[in-house]
């Protein structure tokens, strides 16, 4: 399918999207997007430190003495991998049933997001907090997760006792469970949900999972999580979404070489991870490298138009995942799912907001031209 044909498919199936059912969770973060100030001339005029390398050298130079750097808080936004993914699906026309850690009462940063979901439930009186320092060449995120240790199987048992979550899952074509790394007991929570809810499903839904960089977790934790993915795959089609760094980390734990962002090696690595985990798919994404590997098929070589000056990069990977999931719901081929991922993230980094379906169609047609 060409890009032009993909745009045509989106137009033709636009009205069907509101009928799709998606359940997503379980994270929720308040994101403070920050730029470090280099030099200020007056109240409204300043230059920023736009290089991670330079900022790192400034910190190193301050070793052994005190130092201070002014910051500018650009925005306070609703964040979290599942929140960002759900925001993108909501804007595309698929209204999500969301269950997450949004605070009780829900933090004001999530009010608009909650109003746009089909339904929105909070499972925790707290929420995560991310300070995201954005630079021209990347971003550096600091996450506060003290409240997140409260998410345990005991809490989940209490929250799903009314049957609402199980009922939503029974209708869902796609179940999203993102952000394993920052929730210390998430493997046990997944196992509990697998036994109490997913094992009772009869329709074999997609189960999309984004771990978030697992480098802070122990080898034992990561190996236990990977075993859990196999168990989840017995009741649904598990799709593991990874960025290039995360793929290299998991590869190291299963005895596969790092790919170092080399396209052919990334694909082979994705195939190896998928085979080792015995799951439905592994989707690996980067700025210019995107691929998917299933049991007996693959697609790669999809890279969108380059954006020299992204307006916002925090959350772009989640929008890629959302576009990919949109492709799953629409039933398009693996390559077109990757193209939708690229279109969703490409629009986001240029506009600092999720694309509507019309926005995505226009982006794809412009890309095609």
C-alpha positions, 0 to 999 in steps of 0.5 A: 500500500502506498502512502496515497492509498494509506491516506485513502484508507484513513478517509474511508474508515474514519467513521468506524474509529468511534466504534473501536474499543481501547482500554489503556493504563496504568500510568499518569505523570504531571510533566513540567517541560523545562528549558535551562537559560543561558543568558537573560537580557531582560524579563522577556529576552533570553537565550537557552542552553540548547545542547545536552553536551554543553549542559553536561559540561557545565554541571561537570565544571561545577563539581566540588563547588556550588552552582546555580542555573536559571530554568524556564518552565514552558508548560505543565502538561498531562503526561505518562506513556499511556496518557500520551498514547491515549491522547493521540488515539482520542484526537484521532477519533478513537475514544479510550477507556482509561485507568491510571494514576492521576491523583484523587481528586484528579490533578488539574493537569489531567482535566482536559484529557479525562474529558476527552476519554470515553471514560477515565478512572483514577486508581491512586491518590498520587501521581508521577512527576516528570521534569523534562529538560529539553535540548535541541539534541535530545531531552533529559527527564527526571522522574519522581515515583515515590507514590507509584510503589503504592500500585500493588496487586492488593490495590488492583484487586480493590479497584477492579472489584466492581467489574468495570475494568473487566467489562471494558476489557471484554469489549476491547480490541486493544489493551494498552499497559505502558510504563513498567519500569517506574512502577516497582510492583508492575510485574505482579500487577500484570500477573494478577490481571492476567489471572483475574481478567485476561484469562477470561477473555475469549476474543484474543485482543491486542495487548500493547506494552511500552516498558520505558527505559528499564536500565534502572531495574535489576536483572532479576526484575527484567527477567521476571518481567520478560517471563510475564510477557510470555504468560500474557501472550497466552490470552492476547497478542502481545506487542512490545514497543521499544525505542532503540536504546530499550531494544539494546538493553533487552538484547543484552539480557538475552545474549543478543548483540547491541544494534547501535542504531544500524538498520539491518541489525535493529531488525535482526535484533527485533526478530531475536527479541520477539522469538525469545519472548515468544510474543506476537510482535516487537516494534522498534522505533527511532528517529530514522529507523522503524521496524516490526518483527512478528513470528513469520513476517517483518517490515522495516525501512520506514522513516518519515520526513526529517524535522530540523527543529522539533517544537516538542520531542517529549511524548513523540515516542508515545505518539508513534506507538499511538499511530501504530496502534491505530494501524492495528485497529484499522487492520492495515499491513505492518509497513502501513502501521509503521507509517501511521506511527511515523505520521503521528509522531511527525505531526506531534514534534512539529506542532506540539500536539496530537494529530486529528485524523484529518491532520494525519491524512494531510501529513501523509499526503504531504509526505507522499508528495 
